[in-house]
């Protein structure tokens, strides 16, 4: 059974930092490209970071570029999202996503609140 388990969310003040983790099990992790998405209340789910299976390439939308960094440790079956200079508009549930060919899996999400 494939599981993606996110952790690291919480409440942070504007300008602060958080690091999210997503631990994967039940799959051959180093085959999978990984992504982080987020969804704020009343808004559509938004892609915030992508990393290739070997970690050699990453991609970000303009809304987070320069502030967020995705990375992975294939030995630990874990992908990370380092979030710096957080803004109130970064408040959302953050989801981990794994894809290999037609195999797609989602985590359950972790809540991030950015507020003073």
ROSE-4610 file (N, C-alpha, C; in Angstrom, 1 decimal, always signed):
// ROSE-4610
residu = [X/X/X/X/X/X/X/X/X/X/X/X/X/X/X/X/X/X/X/X/X/X/X/X/X/X/X/X/X/X/X/X/X/X/X/X/X/X/X/X/X/X/X/X/X/X/X/X/X/X/X/X/X/X/X/X/X/X/X/X/X/X/X/X/X/X/X/X/X/X/X/X/X/X/X/X/X/X/X/X/X/X/X/X/X/X/X/X/X/X/X/X/X/X/X/X/X/X/X/X/X/X/X/X/X/X/X/X/X/X/X/X/X/X/X/X/X/X/X/X/X/X/X/X/X/X/X/X/X/X/X/X/X/X/X/X/X/X/X/X/X/X/X/X/X/X/X/X/X/X/X/X/X/X/X/X/X/X/X/X/X/X/X/X/X/X/X/X/X/X/X/X/X/X/X/X/X/X/X/X/X/X/X/X/X/X/X/X/X/X/X/X/X/X/X/X/X/X/X/X/X/X/X/X/X/X/X/X/X/X/X/X/X/X/X/X/X/X/X/X/X/X/X/X/X/X/X/X/X/X/X/X/X/X/X/X/X/X/X/X/X/X/X/X/X/X/X/X/X/X/X/X/X/X/X/X/X/X/X/X/X/X/X/X/X/X/X/X/X/X/X/X/X/X/X/X/X/X/X/X/X/X/X/X/X/X/X/X/X/X/X/X/X/X/X/X/X/X/X/X/X/X/X/X/X/X/X/X/X/X/X/X/X/X/X/X/X/X/X/X/X/X/X/X/X/X/X/X/X/X/X/X/X/X/X/X/X/X/X/X/X/X/X/X/X/X/X/X]
num = [1/1/1/2/2/2/3/3/3/4/4/4/5/5/5/6/6/6/7/7/7/8/8/8/9/9/9/10/10/10/11/11/11/12/12/12/13/13/13/14/14/14/15/15/15/16/16/16/17/17/17/18/18/18/19/19/19/20/20/20/21/21/21/22/22/22/23/23/23/24/24/24/25/25/25/26/26/26/27/27/27/28/28/28/29/29/29/30/30/30/31/31/31/32/32/32/33/33/33/34/34/34/35/35/35/36/36/36/37/37/37/38/38/38/39/39/39/40/40/40/41/41/41/42/42/42/43/43/43/44/44/44/45/45/45/46/46/46/47/47/47/48/48/48/49/49/49/50/50/50/51/51/51/52/52/52/53/53/53/54/54/54/55/55/55/56/56/56/57/57/57/58/58/58/59/59/59/60/60/60/61/61/61/62/62/62/63/63/63/64/64/64/65/65/65/66/66/66/67/67/67/68/68/68/69/69/69/70/70/70/71/71/71/72/72/72/73/73/73/74/74/74/75/75/75/76/76/76/77/77/77/78/78/78/79/79/79/80/80/80/81/81/81/82/82/82/83/83/83/84/84/84/85/85/85/86/86/86/87/87/87/88/88/88/89/89/89/90/90/90/91/91/91/92/92/92/93/93/93/94/94/94/95/95/95/96/96/96/97/97/97/98/98/98/99/99/99/100/100/100/101/101/101/102/102/102/103/103/103/104/104/104/105/105/105/106/106/106/107/107/107/108/108/108/109/109/109/110/110/110/111/111/111/112/112/112/113/113/113/114/114/114/115/115/115/116/116/116]
x = [+0.8/+0.0/+0.9/+0.6/+1.4/+0.9/+1.8/+1.5/+2.4/+1.9/+2.7/+2.2/+3.1/+2.7/+3.5/+2.7/+3.3/+3.4/+4.4/+4.6/+5.3/+5.3/+6.0/+5.2/+3.9/+3.1/+2.9/+2.2/+2.0/+1.7/+1.8/+1.6/+3.0/+3.1/+4.4/+4.1/+4.9/+4.7/+5.2/+4.6/+5.1/+6.6/+7.3/+8.7/+9.5/+8.7/+9.3/+9.5/+10.0/+10.3/+9.7/+9.4/+9.0/+9.6/+9.8/+10.2/+9.2/+8.6/+7.7/+8.4/+8.0/+8.5/+7.4/+7.7/+6.8/+7.5/+7.1/+7.7/+6.9/+7.5/+6.8/+7.2/+6.2/+6.4/+5.5/+5.9/+5.1/+5.3/+6.3/+6.7/+8.2/+8.6/+10.0/+10.3/+10.6/+10.6/+11.5/+12.7/+13.6/+13.1/+12.0/+11.4/+10.4/+10.0/+8.9/+9.4/+8.8/+8.9/+8.0/+8.4/+7.6/+7.2/+6.1/+5.6/+5.0/+4.9/+4.2/+3.1/+1.9/+0.8/+0.3/-0.5/-1.2/-2.6/-3.5/-4.9/-5.3/-5.6/-6.2/-7.7/-8.4/-9.8/-10.4/-11.4/-12.1/-11.3/-10.1/-9.2/-8.9/-8.5/-8.1/-6.7/-6.5/-5.2/-4.1/-3.0/-1.9/-0.6/+0.1/+1.4/+2.4/+3.2/+4.2/+5.7/+5.9/+7.3/+7.3/+8.3/+8.4/+9.9/+10.1/+11.5/+11.5/+12.5/+12.6/+13.0/+12.9/+13.2/+14.6/+15.5/+16.9/+17.3/+16.4/+16.6/+17.4/+17.6/+18.5/+17.9/+16.6/+15.9/+14.7/+14.5/+13.4/+12.7/+11.5/+10.7/+9.7/+9.5/+8.6/+7.8/+6.6/+5.9/+6.5/+6.1/+6.7/+6.3/+5.1/+4.6/+5.5/+6.3/+7.1/+8.6/+9.0/+10.3/+11.2/+12.3/+13.3/+13.0/+11.8/+11.4/+11.3/+10.9/+10.6/+11.7/+12.1/+13.1/+12.6/+12.5/+12.2/+13.4/+13.5/+14.7/+14.2/+15.0/+14.7/+15.9/+15.6/+16.6/+16.1/+16.6/+16.1/+16.5/+17.5/+17.9/+16.9/+16.2/+15.2/+13.8/+13.6/+12.3/+11.5/+12.1/+11.5/+11.8/+10.7/+10.9/+10.6/+11.2/+11.1/+10.7/+10.1/+9.8/+10.3/+11.3/+11.8/+11.1/+10.4/+9.7/+10.2/+10.8/+11.3/+10.5/+10.7/+10.0/+8.5/+7.9/+6.5/+5.6/+4.6/+3.6/+2.2/+1.3/+0.0/-0.7/-0.4/-1.0/-0.5/+0.6/+1.0/+0.2/-0.7/-1.6/-2.4/-2.3/-3.0/-2.7/-3.4/-3.0/-2.1/-0.9/+0.1/+0.1/+0.1/+0.0/+1.2/+1.6/+2.7/+2.1/+2.8/+2.3/+3.4/+3.1/+4.1/+3.6/+4.4/+4.0/+5.1/+4.7/+5.6/+4.7/+4.9/+4.1/+2.6/+1.8/+0.4/+0.1/+1.1/+0.9/+1.0/-0.1/-0.2/-0.7/+0.0/-0.4/-0.4/-1.3/-1.4/-1.3/-0.7/-0.7/-2.0/-2.1/-3.3/-3.3/-2.1/-2.0/-1.5/-0.9/-0.5/-0.8/-1.4/-1.8/-0.7/-0.6/+0.3/-0.5/-0.3/-0.9/+0.2/+0.1/+1.1/+0.3/+0.5/-0.2/+0.5/+0.3/+1.0/+0.0]
y = [-1.2/+0.0/+1.2/+2.1/+3.3/+4.4/+5.0/+6.1/+7.2/+8.4/+9.7/+10.4/+10.7/+11.3/+12.6/+13.7/+15.0/+15.4/+16.2/+16.7/+18.1/+18.8/+20.0/+21.3/+21.2/+22.4/+23.0/+24.1/+24.8/+26.3/+27.0/+28.5/+29.2/+30.1/+30.9/+32.3/+33.2/+34.7/+35.0/+36.1/+36.5/+36.8/+36.4/+36.4/+35.2/+34.4/+33.2/+32.0/+30.9/+29.8/+28.5/+27.6/+26.2/+25.2/+24.0/+23.0/+21.8/+21.5/+20.4/+19.2/+18.0/+16.8/+15.9/+15.0/+14.0/+12.7/+11.8/+10.4/+9.5/+8.8/+7.9/+6.4/+5.6/+4.1/+3.4/+2.1/+1.3/+1.5/+2.3/+2.5/+2.6/+2.4/+2.6/+4.1/+4.7/+6.2/+6.8/+6.3/+6.9/+6.8/+6.2/+6.2/+7.4/+8.0/+9.0/+10.4/+11.2/+12.6/+13.0/+14.1/+14.5/+16.0/+16.3/+17.7/+18.1/+19.3/+19.9/+20.8/+20.6/+21.5/+22.2/+23.2/+23.8/+24.2/+24.3/+24.7/+25.6/+26.8/+27.7/+27.7/+28.0/+28.0/+28.8/+28.2/+28.8/+29.0/+28.4/+28.5/+27.1/+27.1/+25.9/+25.4/+24.1/+23.6/+24.1/+24.5/+25.2/+24.4/+24.2/+23.6/+24.6/+24.2/+25.1/+24.6/+23.3/+22.9/+21.5/+21.3/+20.0/+19.6/+18.3/+17.8/+16.5/+16.3/+15.0/+13.9/+12.7/+11.5/+11.4/+11.9/+11.9/+13.2/+14.1/+15.4/+16.4/+16.0/+16.9/+18.1/+18.2/+19.4/+19.7/+21.0/+21.5/+22.7/+22.9/+24.0/+24.6/+25.9/+26.6/+27.7/+27.9/+29.1/+30.4/+31.5/+32.8/+33.1/+32.7/+33.0/+32.6/+31.6/+31.1/+31.1/+31.3/+31.2/+32.2/+31.6/+32.4/+32.3/+31.8/+31.6/+30.2/+29.3/+27.9/+27.1/+26.0/+25.1/+23.7/+22.9/+21.5/+20.7/+19.6/+18.7/+17.3/+16.3/+15.0/+14.2/+13.2/+12.3/+10.9/+10.3/+9.0/+7.9/+8.1/+7.1/+7.0/+8.1/+8.2/+8.2/+8.1/+8.1/+9.3/+10.4/+11.7/+12.8/+13.6/+14.9/+16.0/+17.2/+18.3/+19.5/+20.5/+21.8/+22.8/+23.5/+24.5/+25.8/+26.5/+27.7/+28.8/+29.8/+31.0/+32.2/+33.3/+34.6/+34.4/+33.6/+33.3/+34.5/+34.5/+35.5/+35.0/+35.9/+35.4/+34.7/+35.1/+34.4/+33.0/+32.6/+31.2/+30.3/+30.8/+30.0/+29.1/+27.8/+26.8/+25.4/+24.4/+23.0/+22.6/+22.1/+21.7/+20.1/+19.7/+18.3/+17.8/+16.6/+15.9/+15.1/+15.0/+14.3/+13.5/+12.2/+11.4/+10.9/+10.9/+10.4/+9.6/+8.4/+7.6/+7.0/+7.4/+7.0/+7.2/+6.2/+6.4/+6.3/+6.0/+5.9/+7.2/+7.6/+8.9/+8.7/+9.4/+9.3/+10.6/+10.8/+12.1/+11.8/+12.7/+12.7/+13.3/+13.3/+13.8/+15.3/+15.9/+17.3/+17.7/+18.9/+19.5/+21.0/+21.5/+22.9/+23.8/+24.9/+26.0/+27.3/+27.9/+29.2/+30.2/+31.3/+32.4/+33.6/+34.0/+35.1/+35.6/+36.9/+37.6/+37.6]
z = [+0.0/+0.0/+0.0/-1.0/-1.1/-0.1/+0.6/+1.5/+1.3/+1.3/+1.3/+2.6/+3.5/+4.8/+4.9/+4.9/+5.1/+6.5/+6.8/+8.2/+8.1/+9.2/+9.3/+9.2/+8.9/+8.9/+10.2/+10.2/+11.5/+11.3/+12.4/+12.4/+12.4/+11.5/+11.4/+11.2/+11.7/+11.4/+10.0/+9.4/+8.1/+8.2/+7.1/+7.1/+7.6/+8.3/+8.9/+7.9/+8.4/+7.6/+8.1/+7.3/+7.6/+6.6/+7.1/+6.2/+6.3/+5.2/+5.1/+4.6/+5.1/+4.7/+4.2/+3.3/+2.8/+2.7/+3.6/+3.7/+2.9/+1.9/+1.0/+1.4/+1.3/+1.5/+0.5/+0.3/-0.6/-2.1/-2.4/-3.8/-4.0/-5.3/-5.6/-5.7/-4.6/-4.6/-5.7/-5.9/-6.9/-8.3/-8.6/-9.9/-10.1/-9.0/-9.0/-9.0/-10.0/-9.9/-8.7/-8.0/-6.9/-7.0/-6.5/-6.5/-5.2/-4.9/-3.8/-4.5/-4.0/-4.3/-3.1/-3.2/-2.1/-2.5/-1.5/-1.8/-0.6/-0.9/+0.1/+0.0/+1.1/+1.1/+0.0/-0.7/-1.8/-3.1/-3.1/-4.3/-4.9/-6.1/-6.8/-6.3/-6.4/-6.0/-6.9/-6.4/-7.1/-7.0/-8.1/-8.1/-7.6/-6.6/-6.1/-6.3/-6.5/-6.7/-7.4/-8.2/-8.9/-8.8/-8.7/-8.7/-9.4/-10.3/-11.0/-10.1/-10.7/-9.9/-9.3/-10.0/-9.5/-8.8/-8.7/-8.1/-8.9/-10.2/-11.0/-11.5/-11.5/-12.0/-11.1/-10.9/-10.1/-10.9/-10.5/-11.2/-10.2/-10.3/-9.4/-10.2/-9.7/-10.3/-9.8/-10.5/-10.0/-8.6/-8.2/-6.9/-5.7/-5.9/-4.8/-5.2/-6.5/-6.9/-6.1/-5.7/-4.8/-3.4/-3.0/-1.6/-1.2/-2.1/-1.8/-2.5/-1.8/-2.4/-2.2/-3.2/-3.1/-3.2/-2.4/-2.5/-2.1/-2.3/-2.0/-1.5/-0.7/-0.2/-0.6/-1.7/-2.2/-1.2/-0.4/+0.5/+1.7/+1.9/+3.0/+2.5/+1.2/+0.6/+1.0/+1.0/+1.5/+0.6/+0.4/-0.3/+0.7/+0.5/+1.4/+0.6/+1.3/+0.8/+1.9/+1.6/+2.4/+2.0/+2.9/+2.6/+3.5/+2.8/+3.5/+3.1/+3.9/+3.6/+3.4/+4.3/+4.1/+4.3/+3.5/+3.4/+3.8/+4.3/+4.6/+3.4/+2.2/+1.1/+0.8/+1.6/+1.5/+2.4/+3.1/+4.0/+3.1/+3.4/+2.6/+3.2/+2.7/+2.9/+1.8/+2.2/+1.3/+1.1/-0.1/-0.5/-1.2/-0.9/-1.6/-2.7/-3.8/-5.0/-5.6/-6.0/-6.6/-8.0/-9.0/-10.3/-11.0/-11.5/-12.4/-13.4/-14.7/-15.8/-15.4/-15.3/-15.0/-13.5/-12.7/-11.3/-10.6/-9.9/-9.3/-7.9/-6.9/-5.5/-4.9/-3.9/-3.1/-1.7/-0.9/+0.5/+1.0/+2.4/+3.0/+3.3/+3.2/+3.3/+4.7/+4.8/+6.1/+6.0/+7.1/+7.1/+7.4/+6.7/+6.9/+7.1/+8.3/+8.6/+8.7/+7.9/+8.0/+8.5/+9.8/+10.4/+11.6/+11.8/+13.0/+14.1]
